């Protein structure tokens, strides 16, 4: 409903979903780095660091 304001119930629901949202968001961010092979960030990750050294 477009005219309905967010209340206490909505805030409580958002707080309950926050850990899941952070977990999935972090996983998606790491997957993005992995699949795009973003050197700017991955050069500081120990496992990938050797890949970018010449």
N, C-alpha and C positions, 0 to 999 in steps of 0.2 A: 504494500500500500504506500504510494508515494507521499502522502501527507502525514503519515504516522511518524512520530518522533521516536528516537532510540531511548530506551529506558534502562532501568537497573538490571532487568532480566537479560537484555541484550549484552550489556557490559559483562555480566557474570558468564554468559555463554562464550563470549570472546576470550575471557581469561582462561576458561577451561580448554579451549582449542589452541591457545598460544604455544604450549610445548610441542604439539604436533605440527603446527605451522612452522615453527623454528626448525624442527628436525627435517621436515620435508624441504623447506627452503634451503637449508644448508646442504642437503644432499643434492638438490637440483643445481646449486651453485658449483659444488665440487664436480658434478657430472659435466657441467658446461665447461669448466676449466680442463677437464680430462679430454673431452671430445674435440675441443677447439685448439688444444695444445697451446694455450696462451702463455707465451714466454715471459711476458712482463711479470706475471705472478708466479708461475711454476719454476722459475729460476731459483726461488728461495725455498722450495720444497726439497728436502734432502734426497728423496728417492729420484726425483727428476733432474736435480742439479747437474749431474754428470752428463746428461743428454745434451745440454746446451753449452758445455765447455768445449773449446776447440783445441 
